[in-house]
């Protein structure tokens, strides 16, 4: 583990104000608008209240924006020649991946910390277990989306593609039941999209699997395996795509 | 500098082959059985047209690409080991830099990967970048970025420095600046191998030239010898008013003469031994107004590198 290298990588990300806006400021703002400022924010939702439910959703959105961007940029940097420069140093591929992973986790921690802090100050309430466990799941699940960014970077080889990947998260977040509670056909479709399983798992400590239908107020229960299966399948898909793209890139060398 | 009791070659290539699959499915031999030994302390230019296999060969020397066949040894070790030990480093033609960090940060980053390295400020100053150290890489010119790559290459204090077209795309003054920097830093005993398009660079900086064309070594020798090998020197003189055809026949019968032509009274002879030709012309043939011109490296280059094209083997045949 190379502290100087990792530190400089971190400094690079923090200096990129545009990215930091989308990673931390925007999701925090979303939380304040859709969570804290709403009259129903203090209503009960399982092991917490609605504000907490929105807080977890927005923290998850910020965290995946961070990891997608870092995963994507790592792929693009390596292919644009930085990989050749690093090939002239004793740094191994595994060491490089480890440092990027540390950076991704550190950066994902920013929106999580910021939004959880805002949550605690603006009326998000829940059991201690729900706070801790949800934060942990948001962290761990965000790692899967480093692979999502990596796939975009490997496939399209440009910074623009990485921006597109981060941008596409907005759509995936809508379709994945993050921003707005879906119901009916949309909810059925949502269960197949990549962010659905992740955010459902993160909210599970609060909701224990209950989904509230926004039109009639009835609650339905969804088994835990639905979210777990969703996350697992998408993790496998992203991993296979990443491996295939790395092999394709190597054959071209 | 590292010291060794026995001194293996700086670079030892044996039967080196690299094939690539092309989109059409045929195999392309980018490097086709290159054998080459470069001793410690040599300054060698690798010359060749685009697509000759220079970069691919140097990539294999640096362990960035694995050979399809043959062996590479750098100071007797596997290339990747030599890189890990800091014995070899390079200025790459397409070595990407991170655009959003400063010159100093780039040097710090690469320095941190070496267990032992030269000082960050020291290499920045040796590459002439002290005044630019705080500048973002994206704001540096092509020549400045190349000097930064040079600074990075100095970090491990390598015994072998590989430069792959270090001045490609620079204007004349930037090229001169770059080579001045290189020279100012010329450590006695450091082996330098550089690929270039610019013949004058090879002429001015290399003791030895290796010409590569079509993935093969087509010429290898001291710079002066390569220059004479292809075209030799041209000797021209005015012929006396006798039978020009007879003089031409006499010249062409000489073993040292490669080519002899006449234009009016003036004869032009290309030869590897201009002294013998001059002696014959001025002596027995009674010629006057003799001039001897040295063959340019440019024409040597054209003559030598054009050769493999003439008996161009189709790649499909090779692949089969």
Interface residues (C-beta under 8 A of the other chain):
Chain A: X2 X3 X4 X5 X8 X11 X12 X15 X16 X77 X80 X81 X82 X83 X84 X85 X86 X87 X88 X89 X90 X91 X251 X253
Chain B: X21 X62 X63 X64 X65 X83 X84 X86 X89 X90 X92 X94 X95 X96 X97 X98 X100 X101 X105 X108 X109 X110 X111 X112 X113 X114 X115 X149 X152 X153
